[in-house]
Amino acid sequence: MAKKSTIARSNKKPKFSSRRVNRCFLCGRKGGYMRRFGLCRIHFRELASAGLLPGIKKSSW
């Protein structure tokens, strides 16, 4: 979990748009971020396995 100060700093409007950091809205993690869902890979997997993300199902072949 990211520090609250780090999350607050990333929510501020940056001086340049290229400095913007995408963070998971649940934990604040910046790595492994999925833009379409606004989640990191860890929370995406948890919520998808629990069936809480509509339209997502576990693949098997």
CHARMM-style PDB file with segment names, atoms N, HN, CA, C and O in Angstrom:
ATOM      1  N   MET     1       0.842  -1.175   0.000  1.00  0.00      PROA
ATOM      2  CA  MET     1       0.000   0.000   0.000  1.00  0.00      PROA
ATOM      3  C   MET     1       0.893   1.246   0.000  1.00  0.00      PROA
ATOM      4  O   MET     1       1.842   1.347   0.777  1.00  0.00      PROA
ATOM      5  N   ALA     2       0.573   2.171  -0.871  1.00  0.00      PROA
ATOM      6  HN  ALA     2      -0.198   2.089  -1.502  1.00  0.00      PROA
ATOM      7  CA  ALA     2       1.355   3.397  -0.982  1.00  0.00      PROA
ATOM      8  C   ALA     2       1.056   4.324   0.187  1.00  0.00      PROA
ATOM      9  O   ALA     2      -0.028   4.282   0.770  1.00  0.00      PROA
ATOM     10  N   LYS     3       2.042   5.168   0.523  1.00  0.00      PROA
ATOM     11  HN  LYS     3       2.922   5.202   0.050  1.00  0.00      PROA
ATOM     12  CA  LYS     3       1.850   6.130   1.601  1.00  0.00      PROA
ATOM     13  C   LYS     3       0.774   7.137   1.211  1.00  0.00      PROA
ATOM     14  O   LYS     3       0.584   7.426   0.029  1.00  0.00      PROA
ATOM     15  N   LYS     4       0.083   7.661   2.195  1.00  0.00      PROA
ATOM     16  HN  LYS     4       0.238   7.426   3.155  1.00  0.00      PROA
ATOM     17  CA  LYS     4      -0.985   8.633   1.917  1.00  0.00      PROA
ATOM     18  C   LYS     4      -0.439   9.895   1.268  1.00  0.00      PROA
ATOM     19  O   LYS     4      -1.108  10.502   0.432  1.00  0.00      PROA
ATOM     20  N   SER     5       0.779  10.296   1.650  1.00  0.00      PROA
ATOM     21  HN  SER     5       1.322   9.802   2.329  1.00  0.00      PROA
ATOM     22  CA  SER     5       1.367  11.495   1.058  1.00  0.00      PROA
ATOM     23  C   SER     5       1.681  11.279  -0.424  1.00  0.00      PROA
ATOM     24  O   SER     5       1.547  12.202  -1.227  1.00  0.00      PROA
ATOM     25  N   THR     6       2.096  10.073  -0.785  1.00  0.00      PROA
ATOM     26  HN  THR     6       2.205   9.323  -0.132  1.00  0.00      PROA
ATOM     27  CA  THR     6       2.394   9.761  -2.184  1.00  0.00      PROA
ATOM     28  C   THR     6       1.121   9.763  -3.014  1.00  0.00      PROA
ATOM     29  O   THR     6       1.110  10.258  -4.140  1.00  0.00      PROA
ATOM     30  N   ILE     7       0.049   9.211  -2.460  1.00  0.00      PROA
ATOM     31  HN  ILE     7       0.058   8.809  -1.545  1.00  0.00      PROA
ATOM     32  CA  ILE     7      -1.230   9.190  -3.167  1.00  0.00      PROA
ATOM     33  C   ILE     7      -1.756  10.612  -3.340  1.00  0.00      PROA
ATOM     34  O   ILE     7      -2.251  10.969  -4.409  1.00  0.00      PROA
ATOM     35  N   ALA     8      -1.649  11.424  -2.285  1.00  0.00      PROA
ATOM     36  HN  ALA     8      -1.247  11.134  -1.416  1.00  0.00      PROA
ATOM     37  CA  ALA     8      -2.124  12.807  -2.348  1.00  0.00      PROA
ATOM     38  C   ALA     8      -1.330  13.604  -3.389  1.00  0.00      PROA
ATOM     39  O   ALA     8      -1.902  14.413  -4.120  1.00  0.00      PROA
ATOM     40  N   ARG     9      -0.023  13.376  -3.454  1.00  0.00      PROA
ATOM     41  HN  ARG     9       0.441  12.719  -2.860  1.00  0.00      PROA
ATOM     42  CA  ARG     9       0.820  14.085  -4.418  1.00  0.00      PROA
ATOM     43  C   ARG     9       0.449  13.701  -5.850  1.00  0.00      PROA
ATOM     44  O   ARG     9       0.476  14.548  -6.743  1.00  0.00      PROA
ATOM     45  N   SER    10       0.104  12.432  -6.077  1.00  0.00      PROA
ATOM     46  HN  SER    10       0.082  11.744  -5.352  1.00  0.00      PROA
ATOM     47  CA  SER    10      -0.247  12.010  -7.433  1.00  0.00      PROA
ATOM     48  C   SER    10      -1.622  12.517  -7.854  1.00  0.00      PROA
ATOM     49  O   SER    10      -1.912  12.584  -9.048  1.00  0.00      PROA
ATOM     50  N   ASN    11      -2.474  12.875  -6.893  1.00  0.00      PROA
ATOM     51  HN  ASN    11      -2.238  12.821  -5.923  1.00  0.00      PROA
ATOM     52  CA  ASN    11      -3.800  13.399  -7.224  1.00  0.00      PROA
ATOM     53  C   ASN    11      -3.756  14.868  -7.637  1.00  0.00      PROA
ATOM     54  O   ASN    11      -4.683  15.354  -8.285  1.00  0.00      PROA
ATOM     55  N   LYS    12      -2.686  15.579  -7.268  1.00  0.00      PROA
ATOM     56  HN  LYS    12      -1.934  15.184  -6.742  1.00  0.00      PROA
ATOM     57  CA  LYS    12      -2.554  16.980  -7.652  1.00  0.00      PROA
ATOM     58  C   LYS    12      -2.277  17.102  -9.145  1.00  0.00      PROA
ATOM     59  O   LYS    12      -1.703  16.195  -9.750  1.00  0.00      PROA
ATOM     60  N   LYS    13      -2.678  18.205  -9.731  1.00  0.00      PROA
ATOM     61  HN  LYS    13      -3.144  18.941  -9.240  1.00  0.00      PROA
ATOM     62  CA  LYS    13      -2.423  18.432 -11.155  1.00  0.00      PROA
ATOM     63  C   LYS    13      -0.933  18.721 -11.336  1.00  0.00      PROA
ATOM     64  O   LYS    13      -0.403  19.642 -10.716  1.00  0.00      PROA
ATOM     65  N   PRO    14      -0.251  17.938 -12.184  1.00  0.00      PROA
ATOM     66  CA  PRO    14       1.194  18.141 -12.369  1.00  0.00      PROA
ATOM     67  C   PRO    14       1.495  19.364 -13.236  1.00  0.00      PROA
ATOM     68  O   PRO    14       0.637  19.860 -13.967  1.00  0.00      PROA
ATOM     69  N   LYS    15       2.726  19.828 -13.132  1.00  0.00      PROA
ATOM     70  HN  LYS    15       3.422  19.425 -12.538  1.00  0.00      PROA
ATOM     71  CA  LYS    15       3.168  20.968 -13.930  1.00  0.00      PROA
ATOM     72  C   LYS    15       3.132  20.632 -15.418  1.00  0.00      PROA
ATOM     73  O   LYS    15       2.762  21.467 -16.243  1.00  0.00      PROA
ATOM     74  N   PHE    16       3.522  19.401 -15.752  1.00  0.00      PROA
ATOM     75  HN  PHE    16       3.823  18.723 -15.082  1.00  0.00      PROA
ATOM     76  CA  PHE    16       3.486  18.927 -17.132  1.00  0.00      PROA
ATOM     77  C   PHE    16       2.636  17.661 -17.184  1.00  0.00      PROA
ATOM     78  O   PHE    16       2.684  16.843 -16.266  1.00  0.00      PROA
ATOM     79  N   SER    17       1.863  17.498 -18.247  1.00  0.00      PROA
ATOM     80  HN  SER    17       1.824  18.163 -18.993  1.00  0.00      PROA
ATOM     81  CA  SER    17       0.936  16.369 -18.320  1.00  0.00      PROA
ATOM     82  C   SER    17       1.654  15.020 -18.379  1.00  0.00      PROA
ATOM     83  O   SER    17       1.081  13.999 -17.997  1.00  0.00      PROA
ATOM     84  N   SER    18       2.889  15.004 -18.849  1.00  0.00      PROA
ATOM     85  HN  SER    18       3.354  15.833 -19.159  1.00  0.00      PROA
ATOM     86  CA  SER    18       3.624  13.742 -18.939  1.00  0.00      PROA
ATOM     87  C   SER    18       4.076  13.228 -17.567  1.00  0.00      PROA
ATOM     88  O   SER    18       4.517  12.084 -17.453  1.00  0.00      PROA
ATOM     89  N   ARG    19       3.970  14.046 -16.549  1.00  0.00      PROA
ATOM     90  HN  ARG    19       3.612  14.975 -16.642  1.00  0.00      PROA
ATOM     91  CA  ARG    19       4.350  13.640 -15.196  1.00  0.00      PROA
ATOM     92  C   ARG    19       3.223  12.955 -14.440  1.00  0.00      PROA
ATOM     93  O   ARG    19       3.406  12.534 -13.297  1.00  0.00      PROA
ATOM     94  N   ARG    20       2.085  12.844 -15.053  1.00  0.00      PROA
ATOM     95  HN  ARG    20       1.935  13.186 -15.980  1.00  0.00      PROA
ATOM     96  CA  ARG    20       0.926  12.235 -14.402  1.00  0.00      PROA
ATOM     97  C   ARG    20       1.187  10.764 -14.095  1.00  0.00      PROA
ATOM     98  O   ARG    20       1.715  10.031 -14.931  1.00  0.00      PROA
ATOM     99  N   VAL    21       0.814  10.337 -12.891  1.00  0.00      PROA
ATOM    100  HN  VAL    21       0.385  10.932 -12.211  1.00  0.00      PROA
ATOM    101  CA  VAL    21       1.026   8.954 -12.471  1.00  0.00      PROA
ATOM    102  C   VAL    21      -0.329   8.299 -12.246  1.00  0.00      PROA
ATOM    103  O   VAL    21      -1.136   8.796 -11.460  1.00  0.00      PROA
ATOM    104  N   ASN    22      -0.581   7.196 -12.925  1.00  0.00      PROA
ATOM    105  HN  ASN    22       0.075   6.793 -13.563  1.00  0.00      PROA
ATOM    106  CA  ASN    22      -1.808   6.442 -12.714  1.00  0.00      PROA
ATOM    107  C   ASN    22      -1.624   5.519 -11.527  1.00  0.00      PROA
ATOM    108  O   ASN    22      -0.611   4.827 -11.428  1.00  0.00      PROA
ATOM    109  N   ARG    23      -2.593   5.503 -10.626  1.00  0.00      PROA
ATOM    110  HN  ARG    23      -3.416   6.066 -10.707  1.00  0.00      PROA
ATOM    111  CA  ARG    23      -2.510   4.665  -9.435  1.00  0.00      PROA
ATOM    112  C   ARG    23      -3.804   3.901  -9.242  1.00  0.00      PROA
ATOM    113  O   ARG    23      -4.883   4.373  -9.603  1.00  0.00      PROA
ATOM    114  N   CYS    24      -3.683   2.718  -8.670  1.00  0.00      PROA
ATOM    115  HN  CYS    24      -2.807   2.335  -8.377  1.00  0.00      PROA
ATOM    116  CA  CYS    24      -4.841   1.900  -8.322  1.00  0.00      PROA
ATOM    117  C   CYS    24      -5.679   2.665  -7.293  1.00  0.00      PROA
ATOM    118  O   CYS    24      -5.139   3.183  -6.316  1.00  0.00      PROA
ATOM    119  N   PHE    25      -6.983   2.735  -7.509  1.00  0.00      PROA
ATOM    120  HN  PHE    25      -7.421   2.314  -8.303  1.00  0.00      PROA
ATOM    121  CA  PHE    25      -7.800   3.506  -6.579  1.00  0.00      PROA
ATOM    122  C   PHE    25      -8.056   2.770  -5.270  1.00  0.00      PROA
ATOM    123  O   PHE    25      -8.544   3.378  -4.316  1.00  0.00      PROA
ATOM    124  N   LEU    26      -7.741   1.476  -5.198  1.00  0.00      PROA
ATOM    125  HN  LEU    26      -7.346   0.983  -5.973  1.00  0.00      PROA
ATOM    126  CA  LEU    26      -7.918   0.733  -3.951  1.00  0.00      PROA
ATOM    127  C   LEU    26      -6.694   0.807  -3.051  1.00  0.00      PROA
ATOM    128  O   LEU    26      -6.818   1.044  -1.850  1.00  0.00      PROA
ATOM    129  N   CYS    27      -5.502   0.602  -3.629  1.00  0.00      PROA
ATOM    130  HN  CYS    27      -5.401   0.409  -4.605  1.00  0.00      PROA
ATOM    131  CA  CYS    27      -4.299   0.534  -2.796  1.00  0.00      PROA
ATOM    132  C   CYS    27      -3.281   1.630  -3.079  1.00  0.00      PROA
ATOM    133  O   CYS    27      -2.396   1.869  -2.257  1.00  0.00      PROA
ATOM    134  N   GLY    28      -3.385   2.299  -4.218  1.00  0.00      PROA
ATOM    135  HN  GLY    28      -4.104   2.104  -4.886  1.00  0.00      PROA
ATOM    136  CA  GLY    28      -2.440   3.356  -4.552  1.00  0.00      PROA
ATOM    137  C   GLY    28      -1.201   2.874  -5.277  1.00  0.00      PROA
ATOM    138  O   GLY    28      -0.278   3.658  -5.496  1.00  0.00      PROA
ATOM    139  N   ARG    29      -1.156   1.617  -5.652  1.00  0.00      PROA
ATOM    140  HN  ARG    29      -1.907   0.980  -5.474  1.00  0.00      PROA
ATOM    141  CA  ARG    29      -0.001   1.045  -6.349  1.00  0.00      PROA
ATOM    142  C   ARG    29       0.107   1.632  -7.749  1.00  0.00      PROA
ATOM    143  O   ARG    29      -0.900   1.772  -8.443  1.00  0.00      PROA
ATOM    144  N   LYS    30       1.332   1.978  -8.173  1.00  0.00      PROA
ATOM    145  HN  LYS    30       2.150   1.864  -7.609  1.00  0.00      PROA
ATOM    146  CA  LYS    30       1.507   2.566  -9.499  1.00  0.00      PROA
ATOM    147  C   LYS    30       1.934   1.552 -10.552  1.00  0.00      PROA
ATOM    148  O   LYS    30       1.662   1.746 -11.737  1.00  0.00      PROA
ATOM    149  N   GLY    31       2.588   0.491 -10.147  1.00  0.00      PROA
ATOM    150  HN  GLY    31       2.809   0.334  -9.185  1.00  0.00      PROA
ATOM    151  CA  GLY    31       3.050  -0.511 -11.103  1.00  0.00      PROA
ATOM    152  C   GLY    31       1.965  -1.514 -11.428  1.00  0.00      PROA
ATOM    153  O   GLY    31       1.132  -1.819 -10.575  1.00  0.00      PROA
ATOM    154  N   GLY    32       1.958  -2.028 -12.634  1.00  0.00      PROA
ATOM    155  HN  GLY    32       2.635  -1.780 -13.327  1.00  0.00      PROA
ATOM    156  CA  GLY    32       0.965  -3.022 -13.030  1.00  0.00      PROA
ATOM    157  C   GLY    32      -0.436  -2.459 -13.096  1.00  0.00      PROA
ATOM    158  O   GLY    32      -1.403  -3.151 -12.777  1.00  0.00      PROA
ATOM    159  N   TYR    33      -0.554  -1.213 -13.506  1.00  0.00      PROA
ATOM    160  HN  TYR    33       0.232  -0.651 -13.765  1.00  0.00      PROA
ATOM    161  CA  TYR    33      -1.842  -0.517 -13.539  1.00  0.00      PROA
ATOM    162  C   TYR    33      -2.580  -0.831 -14.834  1.00  0.00      PROA
ATOM    163  O   TYR    33      -1.991  -0.796 -15.915  1.00  0.00      PROA
ATOM    164  N   MET    34      -3.862  -1.136 -14.723  1.00  0.00      PROA
ATOM    165  HN  MET    34      -4.340  -1.165 -13.845  1.00  0.00      PROA
ATOM    166  CA  MET    34      -4.696  -1.374 -15.898  1.00  0.00      PROA
ATOM    167  C   MET    34      -5.627  -0.180 -16.077  1.00  0.00      PROA
ATOM    168  O   MET    34      -6.542   0.038 -15.284  1.00  0.00      PROA
ATOM    169  N   ARG    35      -5.379   0.576 -17.122  1.00  0.00      PROA
ATOM    170  HN  ARG    35      -4.635   0.398 -17.767  1.00  0.00      PROA
ATOM    171  CA  ARG    35      -6.076   1.834 -17.348  1.00  0.00      PROA
ATOM    172  C   ARG    35      -7.580   1.647 -17.521  1.00  0.00      PROA
ATOM    173  O   ARG    35      -8.370   2.466 -17.051  1.00  0.00      PROA
ATOM    174  N   ARG    36      -7.969   0.582 -18.186  1.00  0.00      PROA
ATOM    175  HN  ARG    36      -7.328  -0.084 -18.568  1.00  0.00      PROA
ATOM    176  CA  ARG    36      -9.388   0.348 -18.469  1.00  0.00      PROA
ATOM    177  C   ARG    36     -10.214   0.175 -17.195  1.00  0.00      PROA
ATOM    178  O   ARG    36     -11.385   0.553 -17.156  1.00  0.00      PROA
ATOM    179  N   PHE    37      -9.609  -0.392 -16.162  1.00  0.00      PROA
ATOM    180  HN  PHE    37      -8.658  -0.699 -16.194  1.00  0.00      PROA
ATOM    181  CA  PHE    37     -10.336  -0.681 -14.927  1.00  0.00      PROA
ATOM    182  C   PHE    37      -9.938   0.232 -13.774  1.00  0.00      PROA
ATOM    183  O   PHE    37     -10.662   0.309 -12.781  1.00  0.00      PROA
ATOM    184  N   GLY    38      -8.817   0.918 -13.878  1.00  0.00      PROA
ATOM    185  HN  GLY    38      -8.229   0.855 -14.684  1.00  0.00      PROA
ATOM    186  CA  GLY    38      -8.353   1.791 -12.803  1.00  0.00      PROA
ATOM    187  C   GLY    38      -7.810   1.007 -11.614  1.00  0.00      PROA
ATOM    188  O   GLY    38      -7.792   1.502 -10.487  1.00  0.00      PROA
ATOM    189  N   LEU    39      -7.367  -0.226 -11.879  1.00  0.00      PROA
ATOM    190  HN  LEU    39      -7.381  -0.628 -12.794  1.00  0.00      PROA
ATOM    191  CA  LEU    39      -6.884  -1.108 -10.823  1.00  0.00      PROA
ATOM    192  C   LEU    39      -5.480  -1.605 -11.135  1.00  0.00      PROA
ATOM    193  O   LEU    39      -5.052  -1.622 -12.290  1.00  0.00      PROA
ATOM    194  N   CYS    40      -4.770  -2.009 -10.083  1.00  0.00      PROA
ATOM    195  HN  CYS    40      -5.118  -1.995  -9.145  1.00  0.00      PROA
ATOM    196  CA  CYS    40      -3.499  -2.691 -10.304  1.00  0.00      PROA
ATOM    197  C   CYS    40      -3.803  -4.156 -10.620  1.00  0.00      PROA
ATOM    198  O   CYS    40      -4.932  -4.612 -10.441  1.00  0.00      PROA
ATOM    199  N   ARG    41      -2.804  -4.881 -11.084  1.00  0.00      PROA
ATOM    200  HN  ARG    41      -1.887  -4.510 -11.229  1.00  0.00      PROA
ATOM    201  CA  ARG    41      -2.999  -6.266 -11.502  1.00  0.00      PROA
ATOM    202  C   ARG    41      -3.431  -7.165 -10.355  1.00  0.00      PROA
ATOM    203  O   ARG    41      -4.161  -8.134 -10.566  1.00  0.00      PROA
ATOM    204  N   ILE    42      -2.989  -6.855  -9.147  1.00  0.00      PROA
ATOM    205  HN  ILE    42      -2.396  -6.068  -8.975  1.00  0.00      PROA
ATOM    206  CA  ILE    42      -3.318  -7.679  -7.982  1.00  0.00      PROA
ATOM    207  C   ILE    42      -4.801  -7.572  -7.640  1.00  0.00      PROA
ATOM    208  O   ILE    42      -5.476  -8.584  -7.450  1.00  0.00      PROA
ATOM    209  N   HSD    43      -5.304  -6.340  -7.564  1.00  0.00      PROA
ATOM    210  HN  HSD    43      -4.755  -5.518  -7.719  1.00  0.00      PROA
ATOM    211  CA  HSD    43      -6.718  -6.157  -7.240  1.00  0.00      PROA
ATOM    212  C   HSD    43      -7.615  -6.570  -8.400  1.00  0.00      PROA
ATOM    213  O   HSD    43      -8.729  -7.049  -8.188  1.00  0.00      PROA
ATOM    214  N   PHE    44      -7.128  -6.385  -9.628  1.00  0.00      PROA
ATOM    215  HN  PHE    44      -6.223  -5.997  -9.800  1.00  0.00      PROA
ATOM    216  CA  PHE    44      -7.897  -6.856 -10.782  1.00  0.00      PROA
ATOM    217  C   PHE    44      -8.135  -8.350 -10.686  1.00  0.00      PROA
ATOM    218  O   PHE    44      -9.251  -8.824 -10.896  1.00  0.00      PROA
ATOM    219  N   ARG    45      -7.092  -9.084 -10.372  1.00  0.00      PROA
ATOM    220  HN  ARG    45      -6.185  -8.699 -10.202  1.00  0.00      PROA
ATOM    221  CA  ARG    45      -7.196 -10.536 -10.276  1.00  0.00      PROA
ATOM    222  C   ARG    45      -8.132 -10.960  -9.148  1.00  0.00      PROA
ATOM    223  O   ARG    45      -8.940 -11.874  -9.316  1.00  0.00      PROA
ATOM    224  N   GLU    46      -8.022 -10.293  -7.994  1.00  0.00      PROA
ATOM    225  HN  GLU    46      -7.366  -9.551  -7.857  1.00  0.00      PROA
ATOM    226  CA  GLU    46      -8.893 -10.614  -6.856  1.00  0.00      PROA
ATOM    227  C   GLU    46     -10.364 -10.376  -7.193  1.00  0.00      PROA
ATOM    228  O   GLU    46     -11.211 -11.236  -6.951  1.00  0.00      PROA
ATOM    229  N   LEU    47     -10.659  -9.203  -7.755  1.00  0.00      PROA
ATOM    230  HN  LEU    47      -9.970  -8.504  -7.952  1.00  0.00      PROA
ATOM    231  CA  LEU    47     -12.047  -8.859  -8.063  1.00  0.00      PROA
ATOM    232  C   LEU    47     -12.600  -9.708  -9.204  1.00  0.00      PROA
ATOM    233  O   LEU    47     -13.776 -10.073  -9.190  1.00  0.00      PROA
ATOM    234  N   ALA    48     -11.768 -10.024 -10.189  1.00  0.00      PROA
ATOM    235  HN  ALA    48     -10.813  -9.727 -10.201  1.00  0.00      PROA
ATOM    236  CA  ALA    48     -12.221 -10.858 -11.298  1.00  0.00      PROA
ATOM    237  C   ALA    48     -12.515 -12.280 -10.822  1.00  0.00      PROA
ATOM    238  O   ALA    48     -13.492 -12.891 -11.254  1.00  0.00      PROA
ATOM    239  N   SER    49     -11.675 -12.805  -9.936  1.00  0.00      PROA
ATOM    240  HN  SER    49     -10.881 -12.309  -9.585  1.00  0.00      PROA
ATOM    241  CA  SER    49     -11.894 -14.159  -9.416  1.00  0.00      PROA
ATOM    242  C   SER    49     -13.158 -14.232  -8.578  1.00  0.00      PROA
ATOM    243  O   SER    49     -13.842 -15.255  -8.549  1.00  0.00      PROA
ATOM    244  N   ALA    50     -13.460 -13.132  -7.893  1.00  0.00      PROA
ATOM    245  HN  ALA    50     -12.904 -12.301  -7.916  1.00  0.00      PROA
ATOM    246  CA  ALA    50     -14.666 -13.082  -7.069  1.00  0.00      PROA
ATOM    247  C   ALA    50     -15.922 -12.817  -7.902  1.00  0.00      PROA
ATOM    248  O   ALA    50     -17.038 -12.896  -7.389  1.00  0.00      PROA
ATOM    249  N   GLY    51     -15.736 -12.502  -9.191  1.00  0.00      PROA
ATOM    250  HN  GLY    51     -14.829 -12.438  -9.608  1.00  0.00      PROA
ATOM    251  CA  GLY    51     -16.873 -12.240 -10.070  1.00  0.00      PROA
ATOM    252  C   GLY    51     -17.462 -10.856  -9.901  1.00  0.00      PROA
ATOM    253  O   GLY    51     -18.632 -10.643 -10.222  1.00  0.00      PROA
ATOM    254  N   LEU    52     -16.676  -9.904  -9.401  1.00  0.00      PROA
ATOM    255  HN  LEU    52     -15.726 -10.077  -9.140  1.00  0.00      PROA
ATOM    256  CA  LEU    52     -17.175  -8.555  -9.149  1.00  0.00      PROA
ATOM    257  C   LEU    52     -16.941  -7.591 -10.317  1.00  0.00      PROA
ATOM    258  O   LEU    52     -17.404  -6.451 -10.282  1.00  0.00      PROA
ATOM    259  N   LEU    53     -16.222  -8.045 -11.349  1.00  0.00      PROA
ATOM    260  HN  LEU    53     -15.845  -8.971 -11.377  1.00  0.00      PROA
ATOM    261  CA  LEU    53     -16.011  -7.207 -12.521  1.00  0.00      PROA
ATOM    262  C   LEU    53     -16.900  -7.729 -13.653  1.00  0.00      PROA
ATOM    263  O   LEU    53     -16.677  -8.836 -14.144  1.00  0.00      PROA
ATOM    264  N   PRO    54     -17.892  -6.962 -14.069  1.00  0.00      PROA
ATOM    265  CA  PRO    54     -18.784  -7.442 -15.112  1.00  0.00      PROA
ATOM    266  C   PRO    54     -18.067  -7.594 -16.455  1.00  0.00      PROA
ATOM    267  O   PRO    54     -17.264  -6.746 -16.842  1.00  0.00      PROA
ATOM    268  N   GLY    55     -18.366  -8.679 -17.149  1.00  0.00      PROA
ATOM    269  HN  GLY    55     -19.018  -9.369 -16.834  1.00  0.00      PROA
ATOM    270  CA  GLY    55     -17.793  -8.929 -18.457  1.00  0.00      PROA
ATOM    271  C   GLY    55     -16.445  -9.617 -18.432  1.00  0.00      PROA
ATOM    272  O   GLY    55     -15.873  -9.882 -19.489  1.00  0.00      PROA
ATOM    273  N   ILE    56     -15.925  -9.911 -17.262  1.00  0.00      PROA
ATOM    274  HN  ILE    56     -16.390  -9.696 -16.403  1.00  0.00      PROA
ATOM    275  CA  ILE    56     -14.626 -10.570 -17.135  1.00  0.00      PROA
ATOM    276  C   ILE    56     -14.856 -11.980 -16.612  1.00  0.00      PROA
ATOM    277  O   ILE    56     -15.522 -12.173 -15.595  1.00  0.00      PROA
ATOM    278  N   LYS    57     -14.302 -12.961 -17.312  1.00  0.00      PROA
ATOM    279  HN  LYS    57     -13.762 -12.804 -18.138  1.00  0.00      PROA
ATOM    280  CA  LYS    57     -14.378 -14.326 -16.809  1.00  0.00      PROA
ATOM    281  C   LYS    57     -13.036 -14.988 -16.971  1.00  0.00      PROA
ATOM    282  O   LYS    57     -12.258 -14.626 -17.854  1.00  0.00      PROA
ATOM    283  N   LYS    58     -12.763 -15.944 -16.132  1.00  0.00      PROA
ATOM    284  HN  LYS    58     -13.395 -16.238 -15.415  1.00  0.00      PROA
ATOM    285  CA  LYS    58     -11.479 -16.638 -16.156  1.00  0.00      PROA
ATOM    286  C   LYS    58     -11.393 -17.504 -17.400  1.00  0.00      PROA
ATOM    287  O   LYS    58     -12.321 -18.242 -17.731  1.00  0.00      PROA
ATOM    288  N   SER    59     -10.268 -17.398 -18.077  1.00  0.00      PROA
ATOM    289  HN  SER    59      -9.514 -16.798 -17.808  1.00  0.00      PROA
ATOM    290  CA  SER    59     -10.110 -18.199 -19.291  1.00  0.00      PROA
ATOM    291  C   SER    59      -9.617 -19.597 -18.943  1.00  0.00      PROA
ATOM    292  O   SER    59      -8.885 -19.795 -17.973  1.00  0.00      PROA
ATOM    293  N   SER    60     -10.029 -20.546 -19.744  1.00  0.00      PROA
ATOM    294  HN  SER    60     -10.623 -20.385 -20.532  1.00  0.00      PROA
ATOM    295  CA  SER    60      -9.536 -21.913 -19.605  1.00  0.00      PROA
ATOM    296  C   SER    60      -9.588 -22.561 -20.975  1.00  0.00      PROA
ATOM    297  O   SER    60     -10.513 -22.319 -21.751  1.00  0.00      PROA
ATOM    298  N   TRP    61      -8.596 -23.384 -21.271  1.00  0.00      PROA
ATOM    299  HN  TRP    61      -7.845 -23.580 -20.641  1.00  0.00      PROA
ATOM    300  CA  TRP    61      -8.562 -24.068 -22.563  1.00  0.00      PROA
ATOM    301  C   TRP    61      -7.926 -25.409 -22.439  1.00  0.00      PROA
ATOM    302  OT1 TRP    61      -7.810 -26.132 -23.429  1.00  0.00      PROA
TER     303      TRP     61
END
